[in-house]
């Protein structure tokens, strides 16, 4: 068996493996540097979810003017990706675009939602507000999800705003969101 490093730098063609000149995502390759710099790959746009649910692939998506990573103006349609949202019984199809210049794939996503979250920001905020004001979870949502949001927010407040934050959990949520954070995610 070949050493791990040598096996990593192989590519497959016709069932046989051939060594590559350099590893994928090498910092020597200018085309791939743009992807590694972490350009925004999700663009939030206003979307009517009910209309998207009904129209599916026929929904009139507005194509971005430029690539988020390299600012190239040539974007090609790259299909659709399913995403789950609350109150819908099947995944909704979100439009993907690909930049042929840098290879970046851009996903369009509805405004009012955090990345990788099914519930809207307003729903999450309402849950936190209900718990902080009434001591009760929203009855319309699963308690486990709401507990997850609440405990993650407490960790975020402690990590980003410090132990001395006295303005309350809801104000902490609003402050963190205004700074561009997703304060109910597991990762700080």
N, C-alpha and C positions, 0 to 999 in steps of 0.2 A: 504494500500500500504506500502511496506517495505521501510525503510530509504534508501537514495541513496547509502550510503557506503555498506550496506548489499546487495543491489541489484547488485552492481558492482562486488561483489565477488561470483557470481553465474555462473554455467555453465549448459548448456542444454544437456539433454540426453533423447531421446525418448519423447519429448514434455514436460518433467517435468524439473524443475530447482532444482539444488542441490548446497549447499554452497561449496566453494573451501577452502582448508586449507590456501592458500595464494593467493594474487592477481596475475593475469598474469603480467609478467615482473617485478616480485619482485626482489629486489637486493639480496634476500637470495638464489635464485635459480642460481647455478653456470652456468648452461647451457645457461640461458638467459642473464647473465651478459655480455657475449661476444657480443651479439647483441646490447645491450645498449651502449657499449663502442664506437659504431659507426665505426666499421671496414669498409674499402672501399667496397662498394657493386656494384660499376660500374668499370669495367676494360676496358680500351680503347685499341683496337687492330686494326691493319691495315685491312681494309675491302674494297673490291671493290663493291660499291653500285649497279652498273649496274648488276654485276654478282649475287649479293644477290637478286636483284629484279627478275632476270630471274629464279634462282634456288630455291628461297624460302626456304622451310625446307630442301632441299638437299644441301644447301651451306655447304662447309667443314669447320665448326668452329673448332678452336684449343682450346681444353679443358685446362683451367688453371691448373698449377701444384699443387697449394695449395689454401686453403681457405683464403680469404682476412682478415677475422676476427680472426680465431683461428689457422691458419697455418696448419690445418689438410690436409691430402693428399687424403682423400676420397671425391670426388665430384661426384654427380649424376646429370644426365640430368634432368632438371625441366621444360621442354617445351620451349615455345617461347612467346615473348611479342611483340606486334605490336608497331612500332614507325614511326611517320611521318617525312619525310625529304623533303626538297625543290626539285622540279622537278620530283617528283614521285606522281602518282595519287592514290596510295593506301599505307597503312602502310607496312613497311618492317619488316620481322620477325627477331627479335634479340634473340639469344640463351640465355637461363637461366640455371644456375647450382645451386644446393642446397648442402650445407654441412650437412651431417647427424649428425655430432658431435655437432655443435653449432646452426644449423638451419638457418644460413645465406644464403640468396638468392643472387647470383651474376649474374649481367646482363653484357653481352659483348656488347660493343658499338664501333662504328667506331672512329678511331682517327681523329682529325681535327674538331670535333664538341664539343661544350659545352654540359654538361648534361642538358636535357630538352629543347634543342634548335633544331629547324628544319634546320636552316641555318648553313652553315659551318663557322668556325672562319675566314677564308679568305674572305668570302662574307660579313660578318659583318665588318671586317676591311676595306674592299673596300668601303663600304657605308660611314663609318666614315671619311675615307680619302677623298672621293668625296665631302662630305659636308664641311670639313674643308678647302680644297684647292679651290674648285670651288663655294662653296655656294649652290650646288644643290645635290639633292638625286639621287641615281642610278635609271634610268628609268625602269629597269627590275624588281624592287621590289616594293612592296606596301609602300607608304610613311609613313603610320601609324606605320608599324614595324620599319622602319628606324628611325623615330622620337623617338620611344620607346627606341631603343638602344642608341641613342644619349643622350637623357635626363637622362637615367640610368647611362651612362658613366660619365656624368657631376657630378651627385650625388656621384658616387664612387670616382672620382678624388678629389672632395671637402672633402669627409669623410676620405679617406685613405692617400691622398697626401697633403691635406691642401689647403687653399685659396691662398697660395703663389706659387703654381705650375705654372711655366712659360714656360715649355718646349713644351706646346701644347697638344691638346686633343689626337692626334694619338700616341704621345710618352707616354702619360698617359695610353692609352689602352695597348700598348706593355709592359710597366712597370708592370701594374697590372696583365696581363696574365702571365708574367715571374715569378711572385710571387705566382701563383697558384689560383688567383681569377677569377671569372666570372664577369668581369666589366660591363656587359650589363644586368645583372639580376636586378630584382626589389629589392632584399634583399641585404642589405649592411652588 
